[in-house]
Amino acid sequence: YRLTSDIPAGRYYSDPADGCHFQRVRGFGGSPADAITDTIINYNAGQWIVDLLATDAGFVTDANCGTWFTTPRRGLLTAITPGTWIVGAQMTPGTYRADNSGPGCYWTRLTSFTGAFDAIIASAFVASPGVQLITIANTDVGFSTSIECGTWTRTQ
């Protein structure tokens, strides 16, 4: 999709299947240099979010990502499942616990959903199974968690 003529800049939400692949691109030549961000989701996420910027040339997505909507796919959650979520609207700030996290658990606290490295406030890749605790601040924009983390529940 070419930004502005095919799709406007803005925030988009999907309920992706395993193998979803999408890119924000600066050009359509197909070279790695054209990719601004390149995301592959290797599990069935409850929701994924991407911010497309007016400065992006386009957005490339595949069938596993499903339809991209301009509205969230879920409301306020009581338990955080694998995917990407909006702090405040879909999850309450506070401390969360994942009891059954396994090796490969990866989580990020986010300032935006651009997929850019500078959007990450904090992150962790967990090498061994165990309990994980994370405090989500009311200034965080989003939280993303992989399937290996399991379900997060708010403790306070």
C-alpha positions as CSV (number, residue, x, y, z in Angstrom):
1,Y,0.0,0.0,0.0
2,R,1.3,3.5,-0.9
3,L,0.8,5.9,2.0
4,T,-1.7,8.7,1.5
5,S,-3.0,7.4,-1.8
6,D,-3.9,3.8,-0.8
7,I,-3.9,4.0,3.0
8,P,-3.7,7.1,5.3
9,A,-1.0,7.5,8.0
10,G,-2.3,6.5,11.4
11,R,-2.6,3.6,13.9
12,Y,-3.7,0.2,12.7
13,Y,-4.7,-2.9,14.5
14,S,-4.8,-6.6,13.4
15,D,-5.6,-10.0,14.9
16,P,-2.7,-11.8,13.2
17,A,-2.1,-15.5,12.7
18,D,1.2,-17.3,13.0
19,G,3.6,-16.2,10.3
20,C,2.3,-12.6,9.9
21,H,4.9,-10.4,8.2
22,F,4.7,-6.7,7.6
23,Q,7.0,-3.8,6.8
24,R,6.9,0.0,7.0
25,V,8.9,1.0,3.8
26,R,10.7,4.1,2.5
27,G,10.6,2.7,-1.1
28,F,9.2,-0.1,-3.2
29,G,12.5,-1.5,-4.7
30,G,12.3,-4.6,-2.6
31,S,15.8,-4.2,-1.2
32,P,16.6,-4.5,2.5
33,A,17.4,-0.8,2.6
34,D,13.8,0.0,1.7
35,A,12.5,-1.4,5.0
36,I,12.1,1.1,7.8
37,T,10.9,-1.7,10.1
38,D,10.4,-5.4,9.3
39,T,8.2,-7.5,11.7
40,I,7.4,-11.2,11.8
41,I,5.0,-12.5,14.3
42,N,5.6,-16.3,14.8
43,Y,2.5,-17.0,16.9
44,N,-1.2,-16.2,17.0
45,A,-1.3,-12.8,18.7
46,G,-4.4,-11.5,20.3
47,Q,-3.7,-8.1,18.6
48,W,-0.9,-6.3,16.9
49,I,-0.6,-2.6,16.4
50,V,1.5,-0.5,13.9
51,D,1.8,3.2,13.6
52,L,2.2,4.3,10.0
53,L,3.8,7.7,9.7
54,A,3.2,10.3,7.0
55,T,6.9,10.1,6.1
56,D,6.6,6.4,5.3
57,A,6.4,5.6,1.5
58,G,4.3,2.5,2.1
59,F,3.1,-0.5,4.1
60,V,3.7,-4.1,3.0
61,T,1.7,-6.8,4.7
62,D,0.8,-10.5,4.0
63,A,-2.4,-12.6,4.3
64,N,-1.3,-14.0,7.7
65,C,-1.7,-10.5,9.2
66,G,-5.4,-10.5,8.3
67,T,-7.3,-7.2,7.9
68,W,-5.8,-4.1,9.4
69,F,-8.4,-1.9,11.2
70,T,-8.3,1.7,12.5
71,T,-9.9,0.5,15.8
72,P,-8.6,-1.8,18.5
73,R,-9.5,-5.5,18.3
74,R,-10.1,-5.8,22.1
75,G,-11.4,-3.6,24.9
76,L,-10.0,-3.3,28.5
77,L,-8.3,-6.6,29.4
78,T,-8.2,-8.3,32.9
79,A,-5.3,-10.6,31.8
80,I,-2.7,-9.7,29.2
81,T,-2.2,-12.3,26.5
82,P,0.5,-12.5,23.8
83,G,0.3,-9.5,21.5
84,T,0.6,-5.8,21.6
85,W,-1.7,-3.7,23.8
86,I,-2.4,0.0,24.5
87,V,-1.7,1.2,28.0
88,G,-4.7,2.9,29.5
89,A,-7.3,1.8,27.0
90,Q,-6.6,-1.9,26.9
91,M,-4.5,-2.5,30.0
92,T,-4.3,-0.6,33.3
93,P,-0.8,0.7,34.4
94,G,0.6,-1.3,37.3
95,T,2.7,-4.3,38.1
96,Y,2.1,-7.5,36.2
97,R,3.2,-11.1,36.8
98,A,3.7,-13.9,34.3
99,D,3.9,-17.2,36.3
100,N,4.6,-19.6,33.5
101,S,7.0,-17.8,31.3
102,G,9.3,-20.0,29.3
103,P,12.6,-19.7,27.6
104,G,12.3,-17.1,24.8
105,C,9.8,-14.9,26.6
106,Y,10.3,-11.4,25.2
107,W,8.4,-8.3,26.4
108,T,8.7,-4.6,25.6
109,R,7.4,-1.3,27.1
110,L,6.7,1.1,24.3
111,T,6.5,4.9,23.5
112,S,4.8,4.2,20.1
113,F,4.0,1.3,17.8
114,T,6.3,2.3,15.0
115,G,8.5,-0.8,15.5
116,A,11.5,1.4,15.7
117,F,14.3,0.7,18.2
118,D,13.9,4.1,19.8
119,A,10.2,3.3,20.6
120,I,11.4,0.8,23.3
121,I,11.4,2.1,26.8
122,A,12.6,-1.2,28.3
123,S,12.6,-4.9,27.2
124,A,13.8,-8.3,28.3
125,F,14.5,-11.6,26.6
126,V,14.2,-14.4,29.2
127,A,16.6,-17.3,28.8
128,S,15.2,-19.6,31.4
129,P,11.7,-20.4,32.7
130,G,10.3,-18.7,35.7
131,V,8.2,-15.9,37.2
132,Q,8.4,-12.5,35.5
133,L,7.4,-9.2,37.0
134,I,7.0,-5.9,35.0
135,T,5.8,-2.5,36.1
136,I,3.9,-0.6,33.3
137,A,4.0,3.1,33.9
138,N,1.0,5.4,33.1
139,T,3.3,7.2,30.7
140,D,3.9,4.0,28.7
141,V,2.0,4.0,25.4
142,G,2.1,0.3,24.8
143,F,3.2,-3.2,26.0
144,S,4.1,-6.1,23.8
145,T,4.6,-9.7,24.9
146,S,5.5,-13.0,23.2
147,I,3.7,-16.3,23.5
148,E,6.5,-17.7,25.6
149,C,5.7,-15.3,28.4
150,G,2.2,-16.8,28.9
151,T,-0.5,-14.6,30.4
152,W,0.3,-11.6,32.5
153,T,-2.0,-10.7,35.5
154,R,-2.0,-7.4,37.4
155,T,-0.8,-7.7,40.9
156,Q,-1.0,-4.1,42.0
